[in-house]
Amino acid sequence: MNAQRSTLKRALMVVAKQPAPGQTKTRLTPALTGEQASALYECFLLDTLDLIRAARAQLDITPIIAYLPQEGEGYFRQIAPDFELLLQEGSDLSERLHHATTRCLTQGYDRAVIMDSDSPSLPAAHLVEAFAALDAADVSLGACEDGGYYLIGLRKPAPSLFLTVTMSTDHVTADTLERAAQAGLSVHLLPVHYDIDYVSDLKRLTEELSQLPDQIAAHTRAFLKTNPVEMID
């Protein structure tokens, strides 16, 4: 069994968009300007890449950025030369998640985990657990407190978990669990976390980071140092 596990091919993907004012983290505006929101998202993204690198130090994985837009390829190659790139395909998030996971699982990978890029304080241990859980479960799922999820992992394609679920609602996790049960798929639930969508989330993150080691979310910390959250209404 140990030899089998050591030969598993694991893909860890992060969903990302090239930061652009007025197009990224728009729910943080007008409290932040479009330029500030874009710069903050870039910090989230850079911290997420560091988080994946930390997980990679503990587990043999292939790090992949599932990116948009197509012309953003050069940007992502510059900020993450150690990551593979996969252009997102599909008309909405459901289709894009399905395409990315299915492509990996049908092109040589035994496990595929895909995560968000706006949970900069997520512990690397959650990523390692997401893969470990797939030794026994069909699906690993990291729920967010707002009803969505920050991560989903699979060991075989599962179209119904994406194509029959409406994303960006407060019942995405509940709907995904329901579809998994209908398909006879076992699910391992990871610890609940949160992502950053609103100013209240950003204030919560600031408080959390004050209790965590300085190396966690270093890029986001640098942004918050020059843009104190108490100055953001």
WOMOTA-V917223 format. One record per residue. N is the residue number from 1. SS is DSSP state (H for helix, E for strand, C for the rest). D_CENTER is the distance of its C-alpha to the mean C-alpha in whole Angstrom. Layout:
BEGIN
n=N ss=SS d_center=D_CENTER
n=N ss=SS d_center=D_CENTER
END
This chain:
BEGIN
n=1 ss=C d_center=29
n=2 ss=H d_center=28
n=3 ss=H d_center=29
n=4 ss=H d_center=27
n=5 ss=H d_center=24
n=6 ss=H d_center=24
n=7 ss=C d_center=25
n=8 ss=C d_center=21
n=9 ss=C d_center=19
n=10 ss=E d_center=15
n=11 ss=E d_center=13
n=12 ss=E d_center=9
n=13 ss=E d_center=7
n=14 ss=E d_center=5
n=15 ss=E d_center=6
n=16 ss=E d_center=8
n=17 ss=E d_center=12
n=18 ss=C d_center=15
n=19 ss=C d_center=15
n=20 ss=C d_center=19
n=21 ss=C d_center=21
n=22 ss=C d_center=21
n=23 ss=C d_center=18
n=24 ss=C d_center=15
n=25 ss=C d_center=15
n=26 ss=H d_center=18
n=27 ss=H d_center=18
n=28 ss=H d_center=19
n=29 ss=C d_center=22
n=30 ss=C d_center=25
n=31 ss=C d_center=24
n=32 ss=C d_center=23
n=33 ss=C d_center=24
n=34 ss=H d_center=22
n=35 ss=H d_center=22
n=36 ss=H d_center=21
n=37 ss=H d_center=18
n=38 ss=H d_center=17
n=39 ss=H d_center=18
n=40 ss=H d_center=16
n=41 ss=H d_center=13
n=42 ss=H d_center=14
n=43 ss=H d_center=14
n=44 ss=H d_center=10
n=45 ss=H d_center=9
n=46 ss=H d_center=12
n=47 ss=H d_center=11
n=48 ss=H d_center=8
n=49 ss=H d_center=10
n=50 ss=H d_center=12
n=51 ss=H d_center=10
n=52 ss=H d_center=10
n=53 ss=H d_center=13
n=54 ss=H d_center=14
n=55 ss=H d_center=13
n=56 ss=H d_center=15
n=57 ss=C d_center=18
n=58 ss=C d_center=18
n=59 ss=C d_center=17
n=60 ss=C d_center=18
n=61 ss=C d_center=15
n=62 ss=E d_center=15
n=63 ss=E d_center=12
n=64 ss=E d_center=11
n=65 ss=E d_center=10
n=66 ss=E d_center=10
n=67 ss=E d_center=12
n=68 ss=E d_center=14
n=69 ss=C d_center=17
n=70 ss=H d_center=19
n=71 ss=H d_center=21
n=72 ss=H d_center=18
n=73 ss=H d_center=18
n=74 ss=H d_center=21
n=75 ss=H d_center=18
n=76 ss=H d_center=16
n=77 ss=H d_center=18
n=78 ss=H d_center=20
n=79 ss=H d_center=17
n=80 ss=C d_center=16
n=81 ss=C d_center=19
n=82 ss=C d_center=17
n=83 ss=C d_center=15
n=84 ss=E d_center=15
n=85 ss=E d_center=15
n=86 ss=E d_center=14
n=87 ss=E d_center=15
n=88 ss=C d_center=14
n=89 ss=C d_center=17
n=90 ss=C d_center=18
n=91 ss=C d_center=19
n=92 ss=C d_center=16
n=93 ss=H d_center=13
n=94 ss=H d_center=14
n=95 ss=H d_center=16
n=96 ss=H d_center=13
n=97 ss=H d_center=11
n=98 ss=H d_center=14
n=99 ss=H d_center=16
n=100 ss=H d_center=13
n=101 ss=H d_center=13
n=102 ss=H d_center=17
n=103 ss=H d_center=17
n=104 ss=H d_center=16
n=105 ss=H d_center=18
n=106 ss=C d_center=21
n=107 ss=C d_center=21
n=108 ss=C d_center=22
n=109 ss=C d_center=18
n=110 ss=C d_center=19
n=111 ss=E d_center=16
n=112 ss=E d_center=12
n=113 ss=E d_center=9
n=114 ss=E d_center=6
n=115 ss=E d_center=2
n=116 ss=C d_center=2
n=117 ss=C d_center=5
n=118 ss=C d_center=7
n=119 ss=C d_center=7
n=120 ss=C d_center=9
n=121 ss=C d_center=12
n=122 ss=C d_center=9
n=123 ss=C d_center=12
n=124 ss=H d_center=12
n=125 ss=H d_center=14
n=126 ss=H d_center=11
n=127 ss=H d_center=10
n=128 ss=H d_center=13
n=129 ss=H d_center=14
n=130 ss=H d_center=12
n=131 ss=H d_center=14
n=132 ss=H d_center=17
n=133 ss=H d_center=17
n=134 ss=C d_center=17
n=135 ss=C d_center=21
n=136 ss=C d_center=22
n=137 ss=C d_center=20
n=138 ss=C d_center=19
n=139 ss=E d_center=15
n=140 ss=E d_center=13
n=141 ss=E d_center=11
n=142 ss=E d_center=10
n=143 ss=E d_center=11
n=144 ss=E d_center=11
n=145 ss=C d_center=15
n=146 ss=C d_center=15
n=147 ss=C d_center=15
n=148 ss=C d_center=12
n=149 ss=E d_center=9
n=150 ss=E d_center=5
n=151 ss=E d_center=6
n=152 ss=E d_center=9
n=153 ss=E d_center=11
n=154 ss=E d_center=14
n=155 ss=C d_center=17
n=156 ss=C d_center=19
n=157 ss=C d_center=18
n=158 ss=C d_center=18
n=159 ss=C d_center=19
n=160 ss=H d_center=20
n=161 ss=H d_center=16
n=162 ss=H d_center=15
n=163 ss=H d_center=18
n=164 ss=C d_center=20
n=165 ss=C d_center=18
n=166 ss=C d_center=17
n=167 ss=C d_center=14
n=168 ss=C d_center=14
n=169 ss=C d_center=16
n=170 ss=C d_center=17
n=171 ss=C d_center=18
n=172 ss=H d_center=15
n=173 ss=H d_center=14
n=174 ss=H d_center=18
n=175 ss=H d_center=19
n=176 ss=H d_center=16
n=177 ss=H d_center=18
n=178 ss=H d_center=21
n=179 ss=H d_center=21
n=180 ss=H d_center=20
n=181 ss=H d_center=23
n=182 ss=H d_center=25
n=183 ss=C d_center=24
n=184 ss=C d_center=25
n=185 ss=C d_center=22
n=186 ss=C d_center=21
n=187 ss=E d_center=18
n=188 ss=E d_center=17
n=189 ss=E d_center=15
n=190 ss=C d_center=13
n=191 ss=C d_center=14
n=192 ss=C d_center=13
n=193 ss=E d_center=11
n=194 ss=C d_center=11
n=195 ss=C d_center=9
n=196 ss=C d_center=12
n=197 ss=C d_center=14
n=198 ss=C d_center=17
n=199 ss=H d_center=20
n=200 ss=H d_center=20
n=201 ss=H d_center=16
n=202 ss=H d_center=17
n=203 ss=H d_center=20
n=204 ss=H d_center=19
n=205 ss=H d_center=16
n=206 ss=H d_center=20
n=207 ss=H d_center=21
n=208 ss=H d_center=19
n=209 ss=H d_center=19
n=210 ss=C d_center=23
n=211 ss=C d_center=23
n=212 ss=C d_center=20
n=213 ss=C d_center=21
n=214 ss=C d_center=21
n=215 ss=C d_center=19
n=216 ss=C d_center=16
n=217 ss=C d_center=14
n=218 ss=H d_center=17
n=219 ss=H d_center=17
n=220 ss=H d_center=16
n=221 ss=H d_center=19
n=222 ss=H d_center=21
n=223 ss=H d_center=20
n=224 ss=H d_center=21
n=225 ss=H d_center=24
n=226 ss=H d_center=25
n=227 ss=C d_center=24
n=228 ss=C d_center=25
n=229 ss=H d_center=24
n=230 ss=H d_center=27
n=231 ss=H d_center=28
n=232 ss=C d_center=25
n=233 ss=C d_center=27
END
